[in-house]
């Protein structure tokens, strides 16, 4: 796959070498709380995607070969691929609904072409792509999108504020020394700037695993934390302390943080659970 700039956006193009099998190309939309709920093929050959925050579509692919100095079009309509490996290229009727967290997979139904020459499949234009990070280890683990199209990202970072591009909050100071803090970021709808970026954590390791939005623009973040209430910035309840002594036998506590849309702390809670625990 080749990435290039086109009309101010990042574009992806598949280059299929002679003898290669383009039907092996597969792409997928992740599912889950803030992921895709369904994908379908429109009558125009587009991929239509439904998410909790709204719907969008991908244009039908344009594919071709260069033969004797001329461009020859090749039919490569999208095809939806079931978890059992079956596929359908029918337009306007095929649909897959998110099931048990399985990704929604699609590929191409390739028409007749010269297998001895390269094939160009030109399906994707990226709206934006870039980095969030500093000079140390950083990882993103959760993402959500609000009604305006702004992206909210959470994860972990061991980068201090000296190199991590903090802005507004919730906390502009790294607290984990050599361990990770949770980070929460808000990216503007066109992907050109960070609106908010800050830390949540204490002295010890903290990781954000999930993030969700409500209609007021408030972000809800959950994850795990090792620090006690001495350094972790607890506000409210249900627990104001880390229950790590018997009879409690948990490896971690699970913090639920509610961040106001102004990036100020509104509420923070400790909830018992493992790092993978769901908080509702």
Beta strands, then each sheet from edge to edge (+ up, - down):
strand 1: 2-6
strand 2: 9-16
strand 3: 26-29
strand 4: 36-41
strand 5: 47-51
strand 6: 54-58
strand 7: 62-67
strand 8: 70-74
strand 9: 76-81
strand 10: 87-88
strand 11: 95-97
strand 12: 104-110
strand 13: 119-126
strand 14: 138-145
strand 15: 151-157
strand 16: 181-187
strand 17: 194-200
strand 18: 206-213
strand 19: 219-225
strand 20: 253-259
strand 21: 265-272
sheet 1: 1+ 2- 13+ 7- 8+
sheet 2: 3+ 12- 9+ 10-
sheet 3: 6+ 5- 4+ 11-
sheet 4: 14+ 15- 16+ 17-
sheet 5: 18+ 19- 20+ 21-
end
